[in-house]
Amino acid sequence: MAPRIYVGRFDPRFPGVSIRATGDSDVHSFRHHDRSRSAPVEVFTGLGDDAVISDVSRQTVLDHELRHFRDSLLFPFGAATTRSRIHASYNGFLAAMTLVRMRGDADVLPVPLQTWLRMPAPERDAFLSDEAAFAGNQLRPPPLPVIPGDDDLSDLAGAEIRAESDEELLIGSCRTALADYRMLEDLWRSPHEDGEQLVSPAVDIWETAGLLCQLAAIARYAGEPVMQRFVDWVVRRGPHPYRRGMQVLAVCLEQLAWPATLRNQLALATWAQMGRYETERSASSPGRRLVALVSAAARGARWSEGSAFADLVHAWDEVAGVDSVAGLHAATVRFGAFCRRTRMTSLLPTELFTSLADAREQMLAAFLDDPDAYVDPFAYLTDDDRYPLPCVGMEHPTGALGSDWSDVTPPTWAPAVSYDAAMSLASIALLSDAVFLPGEKSLQRNGRVAIASALDLRAVRIIR
């Protein structure tokens, strides 16, 4: 049986930290969560792995997710994923709302639209015929355009779609949402050239950075033996991105002839994520950056593990032919410009954009003030109030749209982005994701309920 733990999730659809829960009892329990306490270590010696992992995971889930929130504010990758997530949610919601006005006598919605919109008319007819034969009645989907896989969006400029009719608005919002969701998928996998081997998806290094900070928090909470027990569990049974990321860093450290300390691993993971995603797409992949280091080490290059992180960045940048710190500055400037362009949209509050832009500037300043503190997990935890804090939302499967949210932000925190502002985006993302994302997501309970409630249509999953 898997351990019973609180599962954190970072997804810019909720620009804070979200925790998955099973019901109201989890919400009440989490509100009394005390991250400052220490564990009764002697009790752990008599407990099985599942009980131990459940306890330390619950106690340190916020430390893991806090790192993701801050990395999203610091790295160009975070700027790119946040911007694409806002665009995807906005345009997907706009498409869904336009369908409400154009649905006519429609009674079903084939999902995900990522698949349906790419499907030629004959394939659509065949799918509907098969489904109708199974259901015993005709199925009537709303009118939706066929959008080719090589769709060129150069004629759609800016965040706002200018359209003179619902038909034009539907086509424009569908085309843009498809591109936004595809961009998100490519970013998490890591941009790479056709035919190029993908060494490590971006999500692996992203998750490993959060894990390393969580490990330091476990050591602080329960001691290093329990931390090592958690590491052993991750190696045997942990999520695949954790295991893959740890393996990649272990290989790199072996090539660099460095010991596998938490600091050395986090230093590598941090530099690997500093690529300029918006201007140097494939070269920004964490895996590709790490391959550059390993290749240089194979040629005899050596760096001292005791060097200041700023010096390591300079030396590793020379190897990779990049300027990582300049990339951080440029991404922050571009993200601020994006926020200024889009903050007047009627669907989302201005506060969301101004808060996100301010938080990125604050995060960059805090990092540049002491880079070494950010890549030493123990030093980072000791002084973590110097960095922006998120709001914390807990999502559980109830409510009118199939999902209910509760604000469980610790009362002593002053979130960089307020819970209400974060929920303004999460609320439109719920419907957009239900309509556009692949079937296992679009037909979760909250997705089915959202489609039925907001669109008065029954979701029919496309299985191919």
Buried (B, 14 or more C-beta within 10 A) or exposed (E): EEBEBBEBBBBBBBBBBBBBBEEEEBBEBBBEBEEEEEBEEEEBEEEEBBBBBBBBBBBBBBBBBBBBBBBBBBBBBBBBBBBBBBBBBBBBBBBBBBBEEBBEEBBBBBBBBBBBBBBEEEBBEEBBEEBBEEEEEEBBBBEBEEBEEEBEEEEBEEBBBEBEEBEEBBBBBBBBBBBBBBBBEBBBEBBBEEEEEEBBBBBBBBBBBBBBBBBBBBBBBBBEEBBEBBBEBBEEEBEEBBBBBBBBBEBBBEBBEBEEBBBBBBBBBBBBBBBBBBEBBBBBBBBBBBBBBBEBBEEEBEBEBEBEBEBBBBBBBEBBEBBBBEBBEBBBBBBBEBBEEBBEBEEBBEBBBBBBBBBBBBBBEBBBEBBBBBBBBBBBBEEBEBBBBBBBBBBBBBEEBBBBBBBBBBEEEEBBBBBEBBBBBBBBBBBBBBBBBBBEBBBBEBBBBBBBEBBEBBBBBBEE
